[in-house]
Amino acid sequence: METVLIVVHLMVVLALVGVVLLQRSEGGGLGIGGGSGFM
């Protein structure tokens, strides 16, 4: 069960990183508060 949770967590983290990178490249990171405001 722990392995499943770790895999799901990694997928979520990678998805969030991808979204941040896409927003930075397309809109300058305006939609996420500069890209580092939520970390």
CHARMM-style PDB file with segment names, atoms N, HN, CA, C and O in Angstrom:
ATOM      1  N   MET     1       0.836  -1.204   0.000  1.00  0.00      PROA
ATOM      2  CA  MET     1       0.000   0.000   0.000  1.00  0.00      PROA
ATOM      3  C   MET     1       0.875   1.260   0.000  1.00  0.00      PROA
ATOM      4  O   MET     1       0.545   2.254  -0.646  1.00  0.00      PROA
ATOM      5  N   GLU     2       1.982   1.204   0.725  1.00  0.00      PROA
ATOM      6  HN  GLU     2       2.250   0.397   1.250  1.00  0.00      PROA
ATOM      7  CA  GLU     2       2.860   2.377   0.749  1.00  0.00      PROA
ATOM      8  C   GLU     2       3.422   2.666  -0.633  1.00  0.00      PROA
ATOM      9  O   GLU     2       3.570   3.825  -1.022  1.00  0.00      PROA
ATOM     10  N   THR     3       3.735   1.605  -1.375  1.00  0.00      PROA
ATOM     11  HN  THR     3       3.615   0.664  -1.059  1.00  0.00      PROA
ATOM     12  CA  THR     3       4.286   1.799  -2.721  1.00  0.00      PROA
ATOM     13  C   THR     3       3.279   2.512  -3.611  1.00  0.00      PROA
ATOM     14  O   THR     3       3.646   3.390  -4.392  1.00  0.00      PROA
ATOM     15  N   VAL     4       2.005   2.134  -3.493  1.00  0.00      PROA
ATOM     16  HN  VAL     4       1.707   1.421  -2.858  1.00  0.00      PROA
ATOM     17  CA  VAL     4       0.968   2.778  -4.303  1.00  0.00      PROA
ATOM     18  C   VAL     4       0.878   4.258  -3.953  1.00  0.00      PROA
ATOM     19  O   VAL     4       0.781   5.103  -4.843  1.00  0.00      PROA
ATOM     20  N   LEU     5       0.909   4.573  -2.665  1.00  0.00      PROA
ATOM     21  HN  LEU     5       0.988   3.887  -1.942  1.00  0.00      PROA
ATOM     22  CA  LEU     5       0.824   5.978  -2.251  1.00  0.00      PROA
ATOM     23  C   LEU     5       2.024   6.770  -2.754  1.00  0.00      PROA
ATOM     24  O   LEU     5       1.882   7.914  -3.187  1.00  0.00      PROA
ATOM     25  N   ILE     6       3.207   6.159  -2.698  1.00  0.00      PROA
ATOM     26  HN  ILE     6       3.322   5.230  -2.347  1.00  0.00      PROA
ATOM     27  CA  ILE     6       4.408   6.856  -3.178  1.00  0.00      PROA
ATOM     28  C   ILE     6       4.302   7.128  -4.671  1.00  0.00      PROA
ATOM     29  O   ILE     6       4.636   8.221  -5.127  1.00  0.00      PROA
ATOM     30  N   VAL     7       3.839   6.143  -5.437  1.00  0.00      PROA
ATOM     31  HN  VAL     7       3.567   5.254  -5.066  1.00  0.00      PROA
ATOM     32  CA  VAL     7       3.713   6.320  -6.888  1.00  0.00      PROA
ATOM     33  C   VAL     7       2.710   7.418  -7.195  1.00  0.00      PROA
ATOM     34  O   VAL     7       2.969   8.272  -8.044  1.00  0.00      PROA
ATOM     35  N   VAL     8       1.565   7.409  -6.517  1.00  0.00      PROA
ATOM     36  HN  VAL     8       1.355   6.716  -5.828  1.00  0.00      PROA
ATOM     37  CA  VAL     8       0.547   8.439  -6.746  1.00  0.00      PROA
ATOM     38  C   VAL     8       1.100   9.810  -6.376  1.00  0.00      PROA
ATOM     39  O   VAL     8       0.877  10.788  -7.089  1.00  0.00      PROA
ATOM     40  N   HSD     9       1.818   9.876  -5.265  1.00  0.00      PROA
ATOM     41  HN  HSD     9       1.998   9.081  -4.686  1.00  0.00      PROA
ATOM     42  CA  HSD     9       2.389  11.157  -4.833  1.00  0.00      PROA
ATOM     43  C   HSD     9       3.376  11.681  -5.865  1.00  0.00      PROA
ATOM     44  O   HSD     9       3.369  12.871  -6.181  1.00  0.00      PROA
ATOM     45  N   LEU    10       4.225  10.807  -6.393  1.00  0.00      PROA
ATOM     46  HN  LEU    10       4.232   9.840  -6.137  1.00  0.00      PROA
ATOM     47  CA  LEU    10       5.198  11.234  -7.400  1.00  0.00      PROA
ATOM     48  C   LEU    10       4.499  11.728  -8.660  1.00  0.00      PROA
ATOM     49  O   LEU    10       4.922  12.716  -9.261  1.00  0.00      PROA
ATOM     50  N   MET    11       3.425  11.040  -9.065  1.00  0.00      PROA
ATOM     51  HN  MET    11       3.081  10.238  -8.578  1.00  0.00      PROA
ATOM     52  CA  MET    11       2.690  11.471 -10.261  1.00  0.00      PROA
ATOM     53  C   MET    11       2.088  12.854 -10.041  1.00  0.00      PROA
ATOM     54  O   MET    11       2.122  13.695 -10.939  1.00  0.00      PROA
ATOM     55  N   VAL    12       1.538  13.092  -8.852  1.00  0.00      PROA
ATOM     56  HN  VAL    12       1.510  12.409  -8.123  1.00  0.00      PROA
ATOM     57  CA  VAL    12       0.945  14.403  -8.563  1.00  0.00      PROA
ATOM     58  C   VAL    12       2.016  15.485  -8.576  1.00  0.00      PROA
ATOM     59  O   VAL    12       1.808  16.564  -9.130  1.00  0.00      PROA
ATOM     60  N   VAL    13       3.160  15.197  -7.969  1.00  0.00      PROA
ATOM     61  HN  VAL    13       3.329  14.320  -7.519  1.00  0.00      PROA
ATOM     62  CA  VAL    13       4.245  16.184  -7.933  1.00  0.00      PROA
ATOM     63  C   VAL    13       4.724  16.505  -9.341  1.00  0.00      PROA
ATOM     64  O   VAL    13       4.913  17.673  -9.682  1.00  0.00      PROA
ATOM     65  N   LEU    14       4.922  15.472 -10.163  1.00  0.00      PROA
ATOM     66  HN  LEU    14       4.768  14.523  -9.885  1.00  0.00      PROA
ATOM     67  CA  LEU    14       5.379  15.706 -11.532  1.00  0.00      PROA
ATOM     68  C   LEU    14       4.341  16.502 -12.319  1.00  0.00      PROA
ATOM     69  O   LEU    14       4.699  17.364 -13.121  1.00  0.00      PROA
ATOM     70  N   ALA    15       3.055  16.216 -12.092  1.00  0.00      PROA
ATOM     71  HN  ALA    15       2.765  15.516 -11.440  1.00  0.00      PROA
ATOM     72  CA  ALA    15       2.010  16.956 -12.793  1.00  0.00      PROA
ATOM     73  C   ALA    15       2.034  18.430 -12.384  1.00  0.00      PROA
ATOM     74  O   ALA    15       1.896  19.313 -13.231  1.00  0.00      PROA
ATOM     75  N   LEU    16       2.210  18.695 -11.084  1.00  0.00      PROA
ATOM     76  HN  LEU    16       2.322  17.978 -10.396  1.00  0.00      PROA
ATOM     77  CA  LEU    16       2.257  20.087 -10.627  1.00  0.00      PROA
ATOM     78  C   LEU    16       3.462  20.813 -11.212  1.00  0.00      PROA
ATOM     79  O   LEU    16       3.355  21.964 -11.634  1.00  0.00      PROA
ATOM     80  N   VAL    17       4.607  20.140 -11.236  1.00  0.00      PROA
ATOM     81  HN  VAL    17       4.695  19.205 -10.893  1.00  0.00      PROA
ATOM     82  CA  VAL    17       5.803  20.763 -11.817  1.00  0.00      PROA
ATOM     83  C   VAL    17       5.566  21.066 -13.290  1.00  0.00      PROA
ATOM     84  O   VAL    17       5.951  22.132 -13.772  1.00  0.00      PROA
ATOM     85  N   GLY    18       4.934  20.139 -14.011  1.00  0.00      PROA
ATOM     86  HN  GLY    18       4.622  19.274 -13.619  1.00  0.00      PROA
ATOM     87  CA  GLY    18       4.656  20.365 -15.428  1.00  0.00      PROA
ATOM     88  C   GLY    18       3.727  21.546 -15.633  1.00  0.00      PROA
ATOM     89  O   GLY    18       3.928  22.346 -16.547  1.00  0.00      PROA
ATOM     90  N   VAL    19       2.705  21.662 -14.785  1.00  0.00      PROA
ATOM     91  HN  VAL    19       2.542  21.012 -14.043  1.00  0.00      PROA
ATOM     92  CA  VAL    19       1.768  22.782 -14.909  1.00  0.00      PROA
ATOM     93  C   VAL    19       2.485  24.102 -14.657  1.00  0.00      PROA
ATOM     94  O   VAL    19       2.272  25.075 -15.380  1.00  0.00      PROA
ATOM     95  N   VAL    20       3.334  24.137 -13.634  1.00  0.00      PROA
ATOM     96  HN  VAL    20       3.507  23.346 -13.047  1.00  0.00      PROA
ATOM     97  CA  VAL    20       4.061  25.370 -13.323  1.00  0.00      PROA
ATOM     98  C   VAL    20       4.970  25.757 -14.481  1.00  0.00      PROA
ATOM     99  O   VAL    20       5.028  26.925 -14.864  1.00  0.00      PROA
ATOM    100  N   LEU    21       5.679  24.780 -15.040  1.00  0.00      PROA
ATOM    101  HN  LEU    21       5.631  23.831 -14.729  1.00  0.00      PROA
ATOM    102  CA  LEU    21       6.585  25.083 -16.148  1.00  0.00      PROA
ATOM    103  C   LEU    21       5.805  25.558 -17.367  1.00  0.00      PROA
ATOM    104  O   LEU    21       6.242  26.475 -18.062  1.00  0.00      PROA
ATOM    105  N   LEU    22       4.649  24.939 -17.635  1.00  0.00      PROA
ATOM    106  HN  LEU    22       4.294  24.194 -17.070  1.00  0.00      PROA
ATOM    107  CA  LEU    22       3.844  25.363 -18.781  1.00  0.00      PROA
ATOM    108  C   LEU    22       3.337  26.782 -18.569  1.00  0.00      PROA
ATOM    109  O   LEU    22       3.367  27.593 -19.494  1.00  0.00      PROA
ATOM    110  N   GLN    23       2.870  27.092 -17.362  1.00  0.00      PROA
ATOM    111  HN  GLN    23       2.845  26.433 -16.611  1.00  0.00      PROA
ATOM    112  CA  GLN    23       2.351  28.436 -17.113  1.00  0.00      PROA
ATOM    113  C   GLN    23       3.471  29.463 -17.204  1.00  0.00      PROA
ATOM    114  O   GLN    23       3.258  30.570 -17.698  1.00  0.00      PROA
ATOM    115  N   ARG    24       4.657  29.109 -16.733  1.00  0.00      PROA
ATOM    116  HN  ARG    24       4.831  28.209 -16.332  1.00  0.00      PROA
ATOM    117  CA  ARG    24       5.777  30.046 -16.806  1.00  0.00      PROA
ATOM    118  C   ARG    24       6.141  30.338 -18.251  1.00  0.00      PROA
ATOM    119  O   ARG    24       6.386  31.491 -18.607  1.00  0.00      PROA
ATOM    120  N   SER    25       6.180  29.298 -19.097  1.00  0.00      PROA
ATOM    121  HN  SER    25       5.980  28.361 -18.808  1.00  0.00      PROA
ATOM    122  CA  SER    25       6.619  29.499 -20.476  1.00  0.00      PROA
ATOM    123  C   SER    25       5.548  30.209 -21.298  1.00  0.00      PROA
ATOM    124  O   SER    25       5.873  30.981 -22.201  1.00  0.00      PROA
ATOM    125  N   GLU    26       4.261  29.955 -20.993  1.00  0.00      PROA
ATOM    126  HN  GLU    26       3.997  29.328 -20.260  1.00  0.00      PROA
ATOM    127  CA  GLU    26       3.195  30.531 -21.816  1.00  0.00      PROA
ATOM    128  C   GLU    26       2.776  31.912 -21.309  1.00  0.00      PROA
ATOM    129  O   GLU    26       2.701  32.862 -22.088  1.00  0.00      PROA
ATOM    130  N   GLY    27       2.503  32.027 -20.006  1.00  0.00      PROA
ATOM    131  HN  GLY    27       2.564  31.255 -19.372  1.00  0.00      PROA
ATOM    132  CA  GLY    27       1.942  33.273 -19.491  1.00  0.00      PROA
ATOM    133  C   GLY    27       2.856  34.016 -18.550  1.00  0.00      PROA
ATOM    134  O   GLY    27       2.408  34.947 -17.882  1.00  0.00      PROA
ATOM    135  N   GLY    28       4.111  33.647 -18.470  1.00  0.00      PROA
ATOM    136  HN  GLY    28       4.475  32.890 -19.013  1.00  0.00      PROA
ATOM    137  CA  GLY    28       5.027  34.351 -17.589  1.00  0.00      PROA
ATOM    138  C   GLY    28       4.805  34.047 -16.118  1.00  0.00      PROA
ATOM    139  O   GLY    28       5.326  34.762 -15.262  1.00  0.00      PROA
ATOM    140  N   GLY    29       4.046  33.008 -15.801  1.00  0.00      PROA
ATOM    141  HN  GLY    29       3.622  32.427 -16.497  1.00  0.00      PROA
ATOM    142  CA  GLY    29       3.829  32.632 -14.406  1.00  0.00      PROA
ATOM    143  C   GLY    29       2.845  33.528 -13.693  1.00  0.00      PROA
ATOM    144  O   GLY    29       2.823  33.542 -12.462  1.00  0.00      PROA
ATOM    145  N   LEU    30       2.026  34.280 -14.415  1.00  0.00      PROA
ATOM    146  HN  LEU    30       2.043  34.269 -15.415  1.00  0.00      PROA
ATOM    147  CA  LEU    30       1.096  35.199 -13.763  1.00  0.00      PROA
ATOM    148  C   LEU    30      -0.011  34.448 -13.045  1.00  0.00      PROA
ATOM    149  O   LEU    30      -0.506  34.910 -12.017  1.00  0.00      PROA
ATOM    150  N   GLY    31      -0.407  33.298 -13.570  1.00  0.00      PROA
ATOM    151  HN  GLY    31      -0.005  32.923 -14.406  1.00  0.00      PROA
ATOM    152  CA  GLY    31      -1.527  32.567 -12.989  1.00  0.00      PROA
ATOM    153  C   GLY    31      -1.176  31.861 -11.696  1.00  0.00      PROA
ATOM    154  O   GLY    31      -2.072  31.388 -10.997  1.00  0.00      PROA
ATOM    155  N   ILE    32       0.094  31.774 -11.356  1.00  0.00      PROA
ATOM    156  HN  ILE    32       0.823  32.158 -11.924  1.00  0.00      PROA
ATOM    157  CA  ILE    32       0.502  31.003 -10.187  1.00  0.00      PROA
ATOM    158  C   ILE    32       1.161  31.904  -9.151  1.00  0.00      PROA
ATOM    159  O   ILE    32       1.676  31.405  -8.151  1.00  0.00      PROA
ATOM    160  N   GLY    33       1.160  33.198  -9.359  1.00  0.00      PROA
ATOM    161  HN  GLY    33       0.741  33.604 -10.172  1.00  0.00      PROA
ATOM    162  CA  GLY    33       1.732  34.124  -8.391  1.00  0.00      PROA
ATOM    163  C   GLY    33       3.244  34.213  -8.490  1.00  0.00      PROA
ATOM    164  O   GLY    33       3.921  34.296  -7.465  1.00  0.00      PROA
ATOM    165  N   GLY    34       3.782  34.198  -9.683  1.00  0.00      PROA
ATOM    166  HN  GLY    34       3.232  34.131 -10.516  1.00  0.00      PROA
ATOM    167  CA  GLY    34       5.217  34.342  -9.847  1.00  0.00      PROA
ATOM    168  C   GLY    34       5.953  33.018  -9.886  1.00  0.00      PROA
ATOM    169  O   GLY    34       7.155  32.993 -10.151  1.00  0.00      PROA
ATOM    170  N   GLY    35       5.262  31.915  -9.629  1.00  0.00      PROA
ATOM    171  HN  GLY    35       4.285  31.935  -9.414  1.00  0.00      PROA
ATOM    172  CA  GLY    35       5.878  30.605  -9.703  1.00  0.00      PROA
ATOM    173  C   GLY    35       6.458  30.136  -8.387  1.00  0.00      PROA
ATOM    174  O   GLY    35       6.597  28.931  -8.177  1.00  0.00      PROA
ATOM    175  N   SER    36       6.807  31.062  -7.481  1.00  0.00      PROA
ATOM    176  HN  SER    36       6.694  32.041  -7.651  1.00  0.00      PROA
ATOM    177  CA  SER    36       7.410  30.650  -6.220  1.00  0.00      PROA
ATOM    178  C   SER    36       6.580  31.115  -5.024  1.00  0.00      PROA
ATOM    179  O   SER    36       7.002  30.938  -3.881  1.00  0.00      PROA
ATOM    180  N   GLY    37       5.436  31.691  -5.260  1.00  0.00      PROA
ATOM    181  HN  GLY    37       5.093  31.835  -6.188  1.00  0.00      PROA
ATOM    182  CA  GLY    37       4.627  32.207  -4.167  1.00  0.00      PROA
ATOM    183  C   GLY    37       3.918  31.123  -3.380  1.00  0.00      PROA
ATOM    184  O   GLY    37       3.527  31.356  -2.236  1.00  0.00      PROA
ATOM    185  N   PHE    38       3.739  29.940  -3.961  1.00  0.00      PROA
ATOM    186  HN  PHE    38       4.057  29.750  -4.890  1.00  0.00      PROA
ATOM    187  CA  PHE    38       2.985  28.889  -3.284  1.00  0.00      PROA
ATOM    188  C   PHE    38       3.883  27.823  -2.677  1.00  0.00      PROA
ATOM    189  O   PHE    38       3.393  26.920  -1.999  1.00  0.00      PROA
ATOM    190  N   MET    39       5.178  27.909  -2.904  1.00  0.00      PROA
ATOM    191  HN  MET    39       5.577  28.642  -3.454  1.00  0.00      PROA
ATOM    192  CA  MET    39       6.070  26.870  -2.382  1.00  0.00      PROA
ATOM    193  C   MET    39       6.256  27.049  -0.879  1.00  0.00      PROA
ATOM    194  OT1 MET    39       6.974  26.273  -0.248  1.00  0.00      PROA
TER     195      MET     39
END
